[in-house]
Amino acid sequence: MFNLILFGPPGSGKGTQSENLIKKYGLKHLSTGDILRSEIAGQTALGLEAKSFMDKGQLVPDEVVIGMISSALEANPEAAGFLFDGFPRTTAQAEALDKLLSLKKTEIAVVLALEVSEEELVKRLLNRGKTSGRSDDTSEEIVRARIVEYHAKTSAVADYYRQFDKVESIKGEGSVDEIFDALCKQIDVRMEEAI
Ligand code: ADP
């Protein structure tokens, strides 16, 4: 199995690049944001709980998202590997993920961290809000709250994986194709090493 984390602040392009990467490498895409939004659309109890956090730009509690990822791993026993997008977002989530993967006798091969300036992030998110229908993208206050959460809780996830030498930083500004090529280069190097 080849598992990777696409890491970066909100608006750094994880969703866009994930779509292209899963096609090229045949990985299963696990986006906690997408799973949470489908729970909200289905008006489940989990969705209702999550919505109250998401609407404020706050992270959903760890136990909720860890449970979701655990079920998703179980539901895909045949996957050639997983691309985690928007997860893990806290060190506790990273530790839980490592445990879940080690039970499956596998691990994270690489964390690809997209680097984008804060002003560019805010611009992209508010722009996306005009068409995405995502309520958390329409107000600058919520967008900025998400970036604050990222610095307070999520950026530490990169430090966690840095101790295992798994993090590669990628410039997340430029054309979608340029960024895709840079991501693929790093994946190819790590895949070679894994053989
Ligand atoms: P973005 O990367 O643009 O912020 P996501 O779709 O990844 O968008 O996440 C949207 C919201 O869903 C987050 O602001 C957060 O409230 C919630 N969320 C998604 N993934 C997680 C996670 N792993 N842990 C906690 N909350 C999460």
Residues whose N, C-alpha, C, O or C-beta is under 5 A from the ligand:
A	BS01	ADP	P9 P10 G11 T32 G33 D34 F53 M54 G57 Q58 L59 V60 V65 G86 F87 P88 R89 R146
